Amino acid sequence: MDPGSAAARPPTLADAAAVRLAAADLAAGCAVVHGFAHGYALTARADREMIARAGRLTGRPDGRPCAVTTVPSAIRGLFDWSRLPATLPRRQIWALIDELYELGPFGFRGPAAERVPGHLTAEADGVPRTVRVIAPGRHCPSNAFLTAALTRTGAGFLFVTAARRPGEPPYGCGESARAGFGGEPDVRVLAHADDAAARLRHPFHAPAPAPVSVIAFHRAAGHGRADLPVLTLERAGSLSEDHIRSLAARNGFALSPTPGAVRAGG
């Protein structure tokens, strides 16, 4: 086979046929390592068996709270807005979510909707059934893959974690992802067509191994300057705390980091 032919090239998010095949394989029980905004993620069905398998592949500790992913337009449906603290206006949170996903990848923790099964939720700060949702942002080509995978599985969400092998930092390029996972029989790799271009698409975000930043709104965290209600920075990541604080203030919120808001993988 001609090594320069399209058939010889590794599959990428720009290849519609490869995207469809990866989505079908995910629905059949494979994990997919794929470009995810400024880095790479491992995505799979969100059942217990696949989460356990993903843990073995990545070295993710047993019992660690899970994160789920979906396309940005479906994020609101994963939270129970009736359980939102009264001091946190939902429309302003919606506006902040939209603004952050316009910039790139981000994560939120909030009260889990009924449709989210218990093994994907966690008690946080005494609040039962919270869920962490991480999505790649509106302009990431991985949304086409996620849409196809969600359609194939019939689910509104998928399990997601950082793409890495045990003891290694999260991967930031297709070459590393293929080297780390390409030999696994039940893992598919779907790289960015151009890793440098993917990073340039997210100019405000630090590249991998920086994780995705996470804001929590499952509880009322008091009031800040100008009596603004406080949102909690649960994890400091690729978007700087100052940038997040500025966007939060523009939407009527103060921001307070938790003591554990360190740059840790997901």
C-alpha positions as CSV (number, residue, x, y, z in Angstrom):
1,M,0.0,0.0,0.0
2,D,1.3,3.5,-0.8
3,P,2.2,5.0,2.6
4,G,1.2,8.4,1.4
5,S,-2.4,7.3,0.5
6,A,-5.3,8.3,2.7
7,A,-5.8,4.6,3.7
8,A,-2.3,4.5,5.2
9,R,-2.8,7.6,7.4
10,P,-3.9,7.3,11.0
11,P,-7.6,8.1,11.5
12,T,-8.3,11.7,12.6
13,L,-11.3,13.8,13.7
14,A,-11.3,15.3,10.2
15,D,-12.1,11.9,8.6
16,A,-15.9,11.5,8.6
17,A,-15.7,7.8,7.9
18,A,-13.2,7.3,10.8
19,V,-15.5,9.3,13.1
20,R,-18.5,7.1,12.3
21,L,-16.5,3.9,12.7
22,A,-15.1,5.1,16.1
23,A,-18.6,5.9,17.3
24,A,-19.9,2.5,16.3
25,D,-16.9,0.8,18.1
26,L,-17.5,2.9,21.2
27,A,-21.2,1.8,21.2
28,A,-20.0,-1.9,20.9
29,G,-17.7,-1.6,23.9
30,C,-14.5,0.0,22.9
31,A,-12.9,3.0,24.5
32,V,-11.9,5.9,22.1
33,V,-8.9,8.1,22.7
34,H,-9.5,11.3,20.8
35,G,-8.5,14.9,20.4
36,F,-10.4,17.0,23.0
37,A,-9.9,20.7,22.6
38,H,-6.3,21.5,23.6
39,G,-5.4,17.9,24.5
40,Y,-6.7,14.3,24.4
41,A,-9.4,12.4,26.3
42,L,-10.5,8.8,26.7
43,T,-14.2,8.5,26.2
44,A,-16.4,5.4,26.6
45,R,-19.9,4.2,27.5
46,A,-20.8,5.3,31.0
47,D,-21.6,1.9,32.4
48,R,-19.7,0.4,35.3
49,E,-17.9,-2.2,33.2
50,M,-16.5,0.4,30.8
51,I,-15.5,2.8,33.6
52,A,-13.6,0.0,35.3
53,R,-11.9,-0.9,32.0
54,A,-10.9,2.7,31.5
55,G,-9.4,2.8,35.0
56,R,-7.2,-0.2,34.2
57,L,-6.1,1.5,30.9
58,T,-5.3,4.8,32.5
59,G,-4.3,4.0,36.0
60,R,-7.4,5.8,37.3
61,P,-7.9,4.9,41.0
62,D,-11.0,2.7,41.8
63,G,-13.7,4.6,43.4
64,R,-12.6,8.0,42.1
65,P,-15.6,10.2,41.3
66,C,-16.5,10.1,37.6
67,A,-16.9,12.8,35.0
68,V,-19.2,12.6,32.0
69,T,-19.1,14.4,28.7
70,T,-21.6,15.4,26.1
71,V,-21.9,18.1,23.4
72,P,-22.2,21.7,24.8
73,S,-25.8,22.1,23.6
74,A,-26.9,19.1,25.8
75,I,-25.1,20.1,29.0
76,R,-28.1,21.8,30.7
77,G,-30.1,18.6,30.5
78,L,-27.6,16.8,32.8
79,F,-28.3,19.1,35.8
80,D,-31.4,19.3,38.1
81,W,-32.0,23.0,38.1
82,S,-34.8,22.7,40.6
83,R,-32.1,21.9,43.2
84,L,-30.0,24.9,42.4
85,P,-29.4,27.1,45.5
86,A,-31.8,30.0,45.5
87,T,-29.0,32.6,45.6
88,L,-27.5,31.3,42.3
89,P,-29.7,32.6,39.4
90,R,-29.9,29.8,36.8
91,R,-30.1,32.2,33.8
92,Q,-26.8,33.8,34.8
93,I,-25.2,30.4,35.2
94,W,-26.5,29.4,31.8
95,A,-25.0,32.5,30.3
96,L,-21.7,31.8,32.0
97,I,-21.7,28.2,30.7
98,D,-22.4,29.4,27.2
99,E,-19.6,32.0,27.4
100,L,-17.0,29.5,28.7
101,Y,-17.8,26.9,26.1
102,E,-17.4,29.6,23.4
103,L,-13.8,29.9,24.6
104,G,-13.0,26.2,24.8
105,P,-13.1,23.2,27.2
106,F,-14.6,23.5,30.6
107,G,-16.2,21.5,33.4
108,F,-19.1,22.1,35.8
109,R,-20.3,20.3,38.9
110,G,-24.0,20.7,39.8
111,P,-27.0,18.8,41.1
112,A,-27.4,15.7,38.9
113,A,-30.6,15.3,36.8
114,E,-32.7,12.2,37.5
115,R,-31.5,10.6,34.2
116,V,-27.9,10.4,35.5
117,P,-27.3,7.0,37.3
118,G,-26.0,6.9,40.8
119,H,-22.6,5.5,39.9
120,L,-21.8,8.7,38.0
121,T,-22.8,11.0,40.8
122,A,-21.0,11.9,44.1
123,E,-21.9,13.6,47.3
124,A,-20.1,16.9,47.5
125,D,-20.1,19.3,50.5
126,G,-23.0,17.4,52.0
127,V,-25.0,17.8,48.8
128,P,-26.1,14.4,47.4
129,R,-26.1,13.4,43.8
130,T,-23.9,15.9,42.1
131,V,-22.4,15.3,38.7
132,R,-19.2,16.7,37.0
133,V,-19.7,17.4,33.3
134,I,-16.7,18.2,31.1
135,A,-17.1,19.2,27.4
136,P,-14.6,20.3,24.8
137,G,-16.1,23.6,23.8
138,R,-18.2,24.7,20.8
139,H,-15.3,24.9,18.3
140,C,-13.7,21.5,18.8
141,P,-14.0,19.0,16.0
142,S,-14.5,16.2,18.6
143,N,-18.1,17.4,18.9
144,A,-18.9,15.5,15.6
145,F,-17.5,12.3,17.2
146,L,-19.4,12.9,20.4
147,T,-22.6,13.5,18.6
148,A,-22.2,10.3,16.6
149,A,-21.3,8.3,19.7
150,L,-24.3,9.7,21.7
151,T,-26.6,8.8,18.8
152,R,-25.1,5.3,18.6
153,T,-25.4,4.6,22.3
154,G,-28.8,6.3,22.7
155,A,-27.4,8.0,25.8
156,G,-27.2,11.7,26.7
157,F,-23.7,11.4,28.1
158,L,-20.5,9.4,28.0
159,F,-17.8,8.7,30.5
160,V,-14.6,10.8,30.0
161,T,-11.2,10.9,31.6
162,A,-7.8,12.2,30.7
163,A,-5.9,10.2,28.0
164,R,-2.8,8.8,29.7
165,R,-1.1,5.5,30.6
166,P,-0.5,4.7,34.2
167,G,2.2,6.9,35.7
168,E,2.3,9.3,32.7
169,P,1.0,12.8,32.3
170,P,-2.0,13.4,30.1
171,Y,-1.2,13.2,26.4
172,G,-1.1,16.4,24.4
173,C,-0.5,15.1,20.8
174,G,-1.7,12.4,18.5
175,E,1.7,10.8,18.3
176,S,1.8,10.2,22.1
177,A,-1.8,9.0,22.0
178,R,-1.1,6.5,19.3
179,A,2.1,5.3,21.0
180,G,0.3,4.9,24.3
181,F,-2.9,3.3,23.1
182,G,-2.5,2.1,19.6
183,G,-1.6,-1.4,20.6
184,E,-4.7,-1.9,22.7
185,P,-7.2,-4.2,21.0
186,D,-10.3,-2.6,22.4
187,V,-9.2,1.0,22.1
188,R,-9.5,3.3,19.0
189,V,-7.4,6.4,18.6
190,L,-8.9,9.4,16.7
191,A,-6.3,12.2,16.7
192,H,-6.6,15.8,15.9
193,A,-5.8,16.4,12.2
194,D,-3.3,19.0,13.3
195,D,-2.4,19.2,17.0
196,A,-0.8,22.7,16.6
197,A,-3.9,24.0,15.0
198,A,-6.0,22.5,17.8
199,R,-4.0,24.4,20.3
200,L,-4.2,27.6,18.4
201,R,-8.0,27.2,18.3
202,H,-8.0,27.6,22.1
203,P,-5.6,30.6,22.6
204,F,-6.7,31.3,26.2
205,H,-6.1,27.7,27.4
206,A,-2.8,26.2,28.5
207,P,-2.0,23.0,26.5
208,A,-1.9,19.5,27.9
209,P,-1.0,18.3,30.4
210,A,-3.0,21.1,32.0
211,P,-6.4,19.6,32.9
212,V,-9.8,21.2,32.2
213,S,-10.9,23.9,34.8
214,V,-14.0,23.1,36.8
215,I,-16.6,25.4,38.5
216,A,-19.1,24.0,41.0
217,F,-22.6,25.4,41.6
218,H,-24.2,22.7,43.7
219,R,-24.1,24.8,46.8
220,A,-24.2,28.4,47.8
221,A,-20.8,29.5,48.8
222,G,-21.7,32.9,50.3
223,H,-21.2,36.4,48.8
224,G,-18.2,38.2,47.6
225,R,-17.4,41.7,46.6
226,A,-20.4,43.9,45.7
227,D,-22.5,41.2,47.4
228,L,-22.1,38.9,44.3
229,P,-23.1,35.3,44.9
230,V,-20.0,33.0,45.0
231,L,-19.3,30.1,42.6
232,T,-16.6,27.6,43.6
233,L,-13.5,26.9,41.5
234,E,-13.3,23.2,42.1
235,R,-10.3,22.6,39.9
236,A,-7.7,25.1,38.5
237,G,-6.8,24.1,35.0
238,S,-6.1,25.2,31.5
239,L,-8.1,28.4,31.7
240,S,-6.5,30.8,34.3
241,E,-8.3,31.6,37.5
242,D,-8.1,35.3,36.7
243,H,-9.8,34.8,33.3
244,I,-12.5,32.7,34.9
245,R,-13.0,35.2,37.7
246,S,-13.4,38.0,35.1
247,L,-16.1,36.0,33.1
248,A,-17.9,35.1,36.3
249,A,-18.0,38.8,37.4
250,R,-19.4,39.8,34.0
251,N,-22.2,37.3,34.6
252,G,-22.9,38.5,38.2
253,F,-20.8,36.0,40.3
254,A,-17.8,36.1,42.5
255,L,-15.3,33.2,42.4
256,S,-13.7,31.3,45.3
257,P,-11.2,28.5,44.8
258,T,-11.5,25.5,47.1
259,P,-8.4,24.4,49.1
260,G,-8.1,21.5,46.7
261,A,-8.4,23.5,43.5
262,V,-5.0,22.3,42.2
263,R,-3.9,21.3,38.8
264,A,-4.8,17.7,38.9
265,G,-5.9,15.3,36.2
266,G,-9.4,14.1,35.6
